[in-house]
Amino acid sequence: MNQSELAAFLKSRRDRIRPADVGLPVGPRRRVPGLRREEVAQLAGLSADYYTELERGRGAQPSAQVLAALARALRLSGDERDHLFHLADRPVPTAHGTVAQAQPALVGLLDRLTTTPAQVINDLHETLVQNPLARALLGPPPAVRGPEASFVHRWFTDPGARAIHPVEDHPHHSRVFVADLRAVAARRARDPEVGRLVAALRRRSEEFEALWEQRDVALRRTDHKRIVHPALGVIEVDCHNLFSEDGRQRLLWFSAPPGTEGAAQLELLSVIGTQDMAPGAEQLGRRPG
């Protein structure tokens, strides 16, 4: 691993990003041209101390998951992302693996959604990049790889993942997740990544197995959700999906009709989220994303 070049490259990419590019407040006392180290760490879901060590050319070799998180936080292009992996002496990820980069067109739209929670996920429901409001609403994605990176996998195997929705809504979400995954599995019939996920869920969840055998098929395009937030209570939102041309990634954003309680809660969330992103604040992750 080329620690000195990795450190210099990370700093150069951090310096070129303006806070407004990633939905952060500028503030009157900012003394650096780009992002602060702690802001990059928060956007990537890392500790500030860990990221600081990387920029100082010290510390252990970062994992592929950490590198992917940094690539998303620093808005790296495909070539820059590959260069980051080369400097860290890690294999460059494949186009559609769990550390795949969000497609630039979707990221460009995400960067313009500064007043509503939004994120880019792949078709296996692995979060690729979030804006600050999505992180405040949903929490950051887990730092795991393999099937566990999929929220669908966590939904059927980790009871804690379901705390994000009221109990009475769980059957609906289970049906929608399975129908969506069956449509993806048909389109990617020869993809071993999809096969491993489906096999793991059929083996570990009787609920998933029963729903899978019903053979319902429907891509999730829009949905009305109730999201449980620890500070604001239950927030009713509409969830919208914009698919990439190849259908493998989706831009999700959450909205509520003007004048509703949900709209007021999202507006308050924008204030809470901005405060939480201040330097030195604790990470926003409170629940599964």
HELIX and SHEET records of a PDB file:
HELIX    1   1 GLN A    3  ARG A   16  1                                  14    
HELIX    2   2 PRO A   19  VAL A   22  5                                   4    
HELIX    3   3 ARG A   37  ALA A   44  1                                   8    
HELIX    4   4 ALA A   48  GLU A   55  1                                   8    
HELIX    5   5 ALA A   64  ALA A   73  1                                  10    
HELIX    6   6 GLY A   78  LEU A   87  1                                  10    
HELIX    7   7 PRO A  104  ARG A  112  1                                   9    
HELIX    8   8 PRO A  132  LEU A  138  1                                   7    
HELIX    9   9 GLY A  146  ALA A  149  5                                   4    
HELIX   10  10 PHE A  151  THR A  157  1                                   7    
HELIX   11  11 PRO A  159  ILE A  164  5                                   6    
HELIX   12  12 VAL A  167  ASP A  169  5                                   3    
HELIX   13  13 HIS A  170  ARG A  187  1                                  18    
HELIX   14  14 PRO A  192  ARG A  204  1                                  13    
HELIX   15  15 GLU A  206  GLN A  214  1                                   9    
HELIX   16  16 GLU A  261  ASP A  276  1                                  16    
SHEET    1   A 5 THR A 127  GLN A 130  0                                        
SHEET    2   A 5 ALA A 118  ASN A 122 -1                                        
SHEET    3   A 5 GLN A 249  SER A 255 -1                                        
SHEET    4   A 5 GLY A 233  PHE A 243 -1                                        
SHEET    5   A 5 THR A 222  HIS A 229 -1                                        
END                                                                             
